[in-house]
Amino acid sequence: MSKTTQKQKIKFRIRKKVQGTAAAPRLAVFRSNAEVYCQLIDDVNGVTLAAAASADKDIAAQKGTKTEKSKLTGQSIAKKAAALSITTCVFDRGGNLYHGRIKAVAEGAREGGLQF
């Protein structure tokens, strides 16, 4: 089994258990080699409520490692959630291990006030 097929199976297994609602949306995290992207998704209505990425101008302008930028991305999505008066969410690591940049996004979001 290839690495991508294996990751896809893990991703589907997570998605079976994790579902976002309007009250508690799903915080989906995608990690590419260079950037980290996260979205707050309401799966019931099929709508993205807010999104943030390490490629955003204010985060990309900062100096630091990819992990530090990931933490800033988590704080950014938490601010956007607070503006929408969202306090809780469910975390979707997207088939990645809860380690490194994925963990940094989660910690940044928690520091910003999101609970999951």
N, C-alpha and C positions, 0 to 999 in steps of 0.2 A: 504494500500500500504506500502510495507516495505521501510526502509530507503535507502537501496541500489538501489531499483527500482526507487525511487524518484530522487536520485542523478543521475542515468543513464538518466532519462528523461531530467533533467536540462542540463546534458552534451551534449546530442543530440541537444537540443534547441540552445545551444551556438555554436555548430559545424555547424549548418545550416547557421549561420550568419558570422562566422569567417573562412576565408580560407587564407592559406599562399601561396605566390608565391616566385619565385627565388629572386626578388627584395625586397619583404617584407615578409619574412617567418613568420610562426606562432610560437610563443613562448609558447609551451605547458608545463604546470606545473602539476606534479603528486606529491601528498603528501601522504606518508605512516605515520604510527605512529612514526617511528624513523627518517626517512630521507625525503629529498625533491629532486626530480629529475626534470630537465627541458631540453627541446630539442628545437632546431630551425628546423622547418619542412617546406619543400617545398611541398605543397599538389598537385600542378599541376603535378610534376614529381614523387611524392611519395618517396621523399628522405629526410633523416635526414641530415642536414648540419653540426650541432654541438650539443654537449650534455654536460651537467655538472650535478653533483650530490653532495649532502652534504656528501656522502660516499667516495668521491675522497680523496686520501691520504693527499693532501695539506690542504683541508678544515677539514677533520676528525681529523687531528693532532692539530688543533686549540682548545683552551679552550673557552667555552661560551655556551650560551643557544641554543636551536634548532632554535629559531628565528634569532639569530645572525649568525648562520651557514647558514641559508636560505639566508640572505642578502649577505654573501660571495659567495654563489652559484650563485646569480643573477649577481654579479660583475664578476664572472668567465665566465659565458655564454656571457656577454657583451664583455669581452676581446677576446674570441674565435670568436665572430661575427665581431669585429673590424679587426681581422686577416684575415677574409674572405671578408673584406670591405663591411660589412652589417651595415647600420646605422638605418634603420627602421624595425619594425616588428609589428605584431598584437598579442595581449596578449590573451591567452586561459587559463582561470583559472581552467578548467577541472571539472566543477560542484561544486567546492569549493567556499565558500564565500570569497570575496576580503577583507581579514582580517587576522591578525596574520602572519603566515609563508608565505602565498601566497602573501600578501601585501609586506612583507620583500623582497621576490624574485624580485617583480616588482620594488621596490625602489632601490635595489642593481643594477638591470639592467639599470635603468635610470641614476644612478650615474656613471655607467661604460660607458655611452654614447649612449645607445640604445634609440630610440624614438618610442613611441606608445601611 
